[in-house]
Amino acid sequence: METDKDIKCKPRGFHCTLCNVHIPNMPSLDQHLKGKRHNMISSARSTRKTQGECSVYVSGIKPEISQTDIAAYFEQFGPLSDIIMDKDNGFFAIVQFSEANSVEATLSCVEHQLKGLKLRVKPREKKDFKLTPDKKTNDPQHIFDRLKPNLCQQASVDAQMQHVVQQFQLGENEKKARGLVVQLLQEVFIEFFPDSQILPFGSSVNTFGIHNCDLDLLLDIENTKVFQARAKSTTEQAGEGMSDDGHSEDSILSDIDLSSASAAEVLDLVAAILKRCVPSVYKVHVVRSARLPVVKFHHRKLNLQGDISVNNRLAVRNTCFLQLCTGTEDRLRPLMYTIRYWAKQKWLAGNPGGAGPRLNNYALTLLVIFYLQNCEPAVLPTVDQLKDMACEEEECMIEGWNCTFPSQPIAVPPSKNTQDLCSLLAGFFSFYAKFDFASSIISVREGRALPITDFLSQNKEEEVMQEEQPPKTQHHSPKLGPLNLLDPFELTHNVAGNLNQRSQRNFQRECQEADKYCHCLQYQHKSTKGKPWGLVRLFTPHGNVPHSKTHQPTISIPFNSVSLPEELRSQLHMAGDGFQLLWFQKVCSAVEEVFQTVLKCHLTRTDSVHGEDSAVVGAAEEMETSTASLNTSINSCDSTESSVSTSMAGVKRSLSSDSDPSVSPQGKKLRLGKRGRPELPPWTCVLKHIVWLGRRKVRWELNKDTETRPEGSCLQVESQVTAHIIEKEPELKEALEFKIQPQVVGGTESTKAVLKFEPTSDKTGVFQDFFHFLEAFLPKMVETLLEIQTGSA
Ligand code: UTP
């Protein structure tokens, strides 16, 4: 079987060479081979193979020979399915037949002549199927290998940082080439959209661009709209199909009303123009799903990826803001290039294909700026301070947002901060290593972290307000998530709204690792023995060096205020100082419920203070009462008394009926951890079945069959899925045992509940897999429970 060739046995599991992924054990391998991704790639490989077997490579073509000529000639050997031609030069073509025997017929013909030209026809070269082509120059490992020795030779970390800029920044020729593309597009687009402008923004011009970075462009059609409106009214007055500017009705503007057209409709036109009228531009397609739709294209000669958007003047303006920051502060570029490269190496920033859960470079840039605003003394002013430094002519409003700042760096007084680059870099890591993301909203505008509680009750008020406002002026509140970073101008846009819990946690964990490293001698002191030092170790990707210590598996329960029921949000809002405690209790109750009721674990709480096990809840006992337990769930909460109640083996026990907020979900006193934060004794869990494998299929089966279709909430469905797996699947040879330590991290208003896992007995080696499943499942289930809780309150 072909699949077997793709799977290689490794000391710790397997490696699928087709998908380039590591698979830890046999059950996961089974799942992987049945999975969508593997099968999709596998079928792409078969299609590619068939296409290869059915096609021939034709060279010796001259530009005057068209695709139609080629088709007409080769059709004599059999039906064709495709012809791929080099659009610019027309020197070669790949002719693809519908059947493989047409290839034989073509190759058996001794001479091929077309329009007096002798064509050379060869079988297609057989190439190994690869998921992505490996271009050595763009290979991250290759780039890093070349960078390392140069960095090691530098005299100081500051010199290393300057070297990073030299290595990565856009060269003069690259900038010129980009300028020419802008000019070319401007010339083409002005023909179709009179008075329009092509404006570059983003890394090509924001002073942080690197080789091969995207070319982000705005097609500004505001003036074209005015032009069109004027032409329309003149035409109407004249009662004819021709405007006074001489543009006939059949111009592109007669197809579309720009004042009412959506961005996607305009972009369809842009795509058509790019495809037909701009030489060397390929792979043109509209991406509608993005927050701001774009047309993507590839410029073959310059090997450049470009994006064109419309209605995005804020992006051009925030690019000017970044240029101003660079102009006022020389240390910004070395710092930015270093942090961007570090983030790339650690897989923290950059989403291939545009969408994904990692930071985008703009968000990372703003994180650096925010840190510099918070240095002591500040390295950069806040955006509000910049606004006050601007003069009247520099006032700028875009889409209702105040985008005023000075146009020249000279207007901004120099910073009093004299730290060198080395210490500023270390400071960045230390700042975000400790940063309380859960309870803060980062405001570059104000240069401070705003308390998240300020935003909790906003949504409700907003709904009412927005009903009364026309859509154009509606400003929604930001989409809150694990990392909240407000755009400096569009104050309702969380530029890190795409991050998930895992990517936020990875970012902070890497900052903690880097912070630790920056305190070591190797950070600042050049090795006399030529060993890696300074930035080299910071940039080393994982896998190349083992982590200084293995991380304890940890799951954070996100404080996703948007998904919380309104009632719970206001309870938390009103709890004031008790906010942290109340949130922690809610989360702990929900976590217990997930392990006991949904995943049917045998759960005990070890009271480590007294060294005794308490509140033992057997799985069998729990299963009998699960329905009752589900109905009562984690139950109502009266925030005024800060009381929380929970179900335990079907018995609803009030935790703090005597208004004692420090009592745990299982009647245990909440204790204070090392830093005076609430903490509960750990749970011990025993799991006898692989309840995480094949859940999707069971869920689907249960839903399909109306007889067994579970009624009610998702919680009940998940509980039934587990029961079904336990019934059908054999027990693990040795049960998995692990501890869970719940804690709160962060400041006094912190909403971050953290669960630390520790496998205590894992003889079958399934813990990693189970943990991987829990990372997504547990936060989602807790969220569902919190909704039910408040819904039933
Ligand atoms: P990128 O995240 O691509 O940043 O956003 P970049 O600096 O160009 O980095 P590369 O391209 O990944 O190398 C591009 C531009 O889009 C605007 C900003 O102007 C940014 O510079 N943008 C991006 C926003 O205005 N808001 C966003 O949320 C994201």
Residues whose N, C-alpha, C, O or C-beta is under 5 A from the ligand:
A	BS01	UTP	F201 G202 S203 C213 D214 A315 N318 T319 N360 N361 Y362 V495
